Amino acid sequence: MLIVALQILFRRLLVAVPTMLAVSVLVFIVLRLLPADPVAMSLPPGATMADYERLRVEMGFDRSVIEQYWLWLKAMISGDFGTSIYFRRPVADLVRTALPNSIELVAAGLLLGVVIGMAGGLAMFALRATPGETAIDLASSAMMSIPEFLWALLLILLLGVSLQWLPFFGRIAPGMTTPPAVTGFLLLDSLVAGRFDLFRSILFHLLLPALALAIALSPLIMRILRSSLLETLNEDYISQARLRGVSERAIIIRHALRNAALPTISLIGVQAGFMFGGTILVEVICGYPGLGNLIVDAVRNHDLPVIQVVALVYCLMVLFINAFVEVLYLVVNPRLRTA
């Protein structure tokens, strides 16, 4: 199985290279077609035309688009991601700080979404052909019709403002200091440093935006799992298990659920990629310092180096998630390992 998993990862890596190149070309060209002048935005007040021309040459905007892309690509391959026009910091440092926060948010939202979705799907299946199934189905439809950013606003009003159960802005409580970075993930670094007060603050600040992402994801999991369980119960091996006297509960847990989970895993993988993009507005609304907030600031200030790198990071994360889900599917489905 390990060999097959490595083959899948290698195949995904081969596909990722041309995909990343295509995305980089598209983003690079589109950004240079926008009616904005990053050179002028980089100049201080009172700059002269000579200053403008000098900076334009330094930033490479006096060259053709093809030359600009080639120089940028060579720098990227050598590990030079450029310097932010707006933040005046290396882009690599900005991404290195923001990316772990977004990964933590997506992981927490995915975990909560899977738990809520699996529980709801099992409940719908257990209550099939009853008013309870109809009630859960209507609730899931209502949940699915509201996007992530609107859930974030509703949760802020309910859990943050009205009930005051959860903080709804920022990453940690005001006045708290963070320990030296070991892993880059604040949750893990706070545990490594023994800062349990900081861990609690980080976790509580993470819950509300993660819950907004989870509520938008869970209805899809509910419906797919319920439908898969209904289809699985019609299989021959389920009928044979009933004839052998196996209890209905054991049939569902040991046989039906494992096979019904396969399409659910595929759905989770696809939605995890979409969720990474869905964090942008949620991060902005909750003041969460992740990639979403970073790229919004970059777009607002036409910070081309940051936009280009963050777009590639989003693409890379989606490719990585797809590869991970394919390996997980292989682990869960023995027939694929045999094939």
WOJO-V921467 format. One record per backbone hydrogen bond with DSSP energy under -1.0 kcal/mol. CO is the residue of the C=O (numbers start at 1). NH is the residue of the N-H. Records with the same first field share a line. If there is no record, write none. Layout:
BEGIN
CO=NH / NH
END
This chain:
BEGIN
1=5
2=6
3=7
4=8
5=9
6=10
7=11
8=12
9=13
10=14
11=15
12=16
13=17
15=19
16=20
17=21
18=22
19=23
20=24
21=25
22=26
23=27
24=28
25=29
26=30
27=31
28=32
30=33
34=36
37=41
44=47
48=52
49=53
50=54
51=55
52=56
53=57
54=58
55=59
56=61
60=63
64=68
65=69
66=70
67=71
68=72
69=73
70=74
71=75
72=76
73=77
74=78
75=80
76=79
82=91
89=84
90=94
91=95
92=96
93=97
94=98
95=99
98=102
99=103
100=104
101=105
102=106
103=107
104=108
105=109
106=110
107=111
108=112
109=113
110=114
111=115
112=116
113=117
114=118
115=119
116=120
117=121
118=122
119=123
120=124
121=125
122=126
123=127
125=128
127=130
130=134
131=135
132=136
133=137
134=138
135=139
136=140
137=141
138=142
139=143
140=144
141=145
147=151
148=152
149=153
150=154
151=155
152=156
153=157
154=158
155=159 / 160
156=161
157=162
158=163
159=165 / 166
173=176
185=189
186=190
187=191
188=192
189=193
190=195
194=196
195=199
196=200
197=201
198=202
199=203
200=204
201=205
202=206
203=207
206=210
207=211
208=212
209=213
210=214
211=215
212=216
213=217
214=218
217=221
218=222
219=223
220=224
221=225
222=226
223=227
224=228
225=229
226=230
227=231
228=232
229=233
231=234
232=235
235=239
236=240
237=241
238=242
239=243
240=244
241=246
242=245
247=251
248=252
249=253
250=254
251=255 / 256
252=257
255=259
256=260
257=261
259=262
261=265
262=266
263=267
264=268
265=269
266=270
267=271
268=272
269=273
270=274
271=275
272=276
274=278
277=280
279=283
280=284
281=285
282=286
283=288
286=170
288=290
290=294
291=295
292=296
293=297
294=298
295=299
296=300
297=301
298=303
299=302
302=304
303=307
304=308
305=309
306=310
307=311
308=312
309=313
310=314
311=315
312=316
313=317
314=318
315=319
316=320
317=321
318=322
319=323
320=324
321=325
322=326
323=327
324=328
325=329
326=330
327=331
328=332
329=333
334=338
335=339
END
